[in-house]
């Protein structure tokens, strides 16, 4: 049977994060019933707040007859109004319902937005390390080229004008026309927020080079550290620039399974294209109703958000303390669900091959999934992302398993046998 070339191209692309997630899900750790199971610190999900959400989500979503029929496929007006009000409250910029398109998750939004902004083969700059799913969202269907702008550990991963200019230069050498820049603020995988000065620099750089700005602010309400969240929307508005803001329920509301995301854009043409495409991936009316009920209770949202931040901070502090005790260095965390840790001293040589072997070793020997920096296009090998929004018992068990596995490498001065992914004596 003939299968299209574009179909086959999709099969070629692999999503290592997704593969590891399902592997862990097939044999998950449980302290009593499956103490040897996989511990998944690889997936960016928040497991700390279901008790807060449970009653609210199970309250009747008030389904009326019209909800059972076709509604506006880019989001019912009630839903978009509730979302606009939420965005206005938390970004500091006036948002409006007519500038919003909703779809089944932020990945769907990014896929449609790339369709509107770029031709196939054109590029978007992404400060690296960046969220691994962007490769998939940009390339899979619309064939947009990610152009990494490499920030470096020795500079504290600071995003500078030089870093962005280098990326443009590099794209030019690859004869890629760059159409825009995607900023993830707060950042995944670094767990850090951008300061106002950096955001101003980004807006100016984009204006100077006539680039579109996409702000992925999925973690805007998961900020708890010393560096506060400032929305790129606010900084762009002050400079009179347009941006395309991407948001969703997967992170700040811990509702990744609800698959609901949004675009807020002030460009009417872009909105028209994305509204057309949203026909293929609308959020179901029942899900919209549940989320409307949630958003309209502003006191609940405020209480939930504050408590979520408190729990994230506590889990982050707990994780940093455990890593410290285990002798594992890590960058400070201000936001998100991530600790960005440095395992480079356990690499026999500073190569991405070695990093990949260490990743497999930890996955198979410790049965813990932590994602290697290469999946996020980190400039140097040895860094790993640990998603810590888990209960303390799981954090203790998982980090102890990692510590023991790394200790075995230290103790016996072992190397990792790439074929068997097991441990063998080097000399
Ligand atoms: C920065 C960022 N953008 C987008 C997504 C995808 O979100 P969704 O599940 O809403 O498609 C993720 C998920 O991890 C993310 O971290």
Boltz pocket constraint, residues with backbone or C-beta under 6 A from the ligand:
constraints:
  - pocket:
      binder: B
      contacts: [[A, 44], [A, 104], [A, 105], [A, 106], [A, 107], [A, 108], [A, 131], [A, 133], [A, 184], [A, 186], [A, 188], [A, 216], [A, 218], [A, 248], [A, 249], [A, 250], [A, 256], [A, 259], [A, 260], [A, 261]]
      max_distance: 6.0
